[in-house]
Amino acid sequence: MISLTVNQNIIVDYAIGSGLVGDNVVQYSGNIPDDFYSKFKPSFYLLENNEIVENPNYVAPEPPVIGPSEQNKINAQIMLNQAKQKEDQDKFNAQILLKLAGGTK
C-alpha cells in the first residue's frame, strides 16, 4: 500500500505505507506501474478510475535559472570599480616614482 497526495486526479506526492496525511491523501493498494518509483515526478502520474496511469498532458517544469543575484552583481561592479581605481593609482604612483628617480621629464 502507498499513500498518494492527489489534486484533481493528479498525483503530486507519494509515500510507501501510510506516511502521508491530509485532505487530498488517498491510501492506494491497487496495481502500481513497474517504473512508478523510478519515474515519479509530481504531476507525471494520474489516479484515474482507481488506477495509476501516466499523465498524457505532463510537461516538465522549467529548471530554475541559476545565476548571480542582483546584490552579487552590484558587489561585483563595486569590486571591479575599486580594482580599476587601484590600477589607475598604481600607474600614477609609478609615473611619480619615475619622475623622482629622474627617469622621465
N, C-alpha and C positions, 0 to 999 in steps of 0.2 A: 504494500500500500504506500502511496505517496500523497503528500498534501500539495495541492495546486492553488495558487492565487490566480483567480480568473476574473478578468474585467471585460464584459461584453463578449464572452466566449474566447477571448484572447488570454493565453496563459502567460503571465508576466513573471512568475516565480514558482519554485517548487522546493520541496524538502522531502527527503526519504523518511517515511514514517509519518507521524502526526505532528511534525515540528512547527508547522505554521498555524497561526490563529488569526482570526479577523473575520470581517463581514463577507469578504469575497473568497474565502478559503473553501475548497472542495476536497473532501477525502476521496481519493480515487483508487480503486482496486481493479480496474479493467486492464486490458492489454496495453502495454507500453511499447512504443516502437523501439526496435533494436538499437537505433542510433540516437534515441532521445537524450540520453545523458551526455553524449559526446558532442551533439549538435545544438544542444539547448542554448537559446538566447531569448531574452524577453521578447515576446510577440512572434517568435518563429513558429510556435505551435498554437493550435486552437483546440478547444474542447467542444466538439460538435456531436450531438446525439450520443453522449456518453462515450465518445471515442477521442483519442488524441490524434490529431492529423496536422500535417504541415500547413502553415498559413500561406495560401497562394498569393496573397497581397503583401507578404512580408517585404519590407525594404530595410536594408541595413542602415543603421544610423550613421550620419557623417562623423568621422573621427574628430575629436576636438582639435582645434587649432592650437598648436603649441608654439609659443614664441615669447619674446620678452614682453613684460608688462609695460605699461606706459611709464611707470616710475623708473623701471630699469632703462628705458630709452632716454629719459631725462637725465638719469645719473650718468649714463654713457656719454651723452653730449657734454655734460659738465666736465667730465674727466678728459674728454678729447680737447675741449677748450683750454683746460688747465695745462695739458701736455703741450699744446701749441704755444701758449704763453711762456712756458718754461723753455721751449725750443728757441723762441724769439729772444728771451732774456739771455740764454746761453750764447747765442750768436752775437748779441750786443756786447756781452762781457768779453768775448773773445776778441772783438774788434778793439775795445778799450785796452785790453792787455797788450795787443799787438802795437797800438799807438804808444803805450807807455814803454814798451820794450824797444821802440824805435823801428819796428818792422814796416810800418806804413805811414804815410803822411796825411 
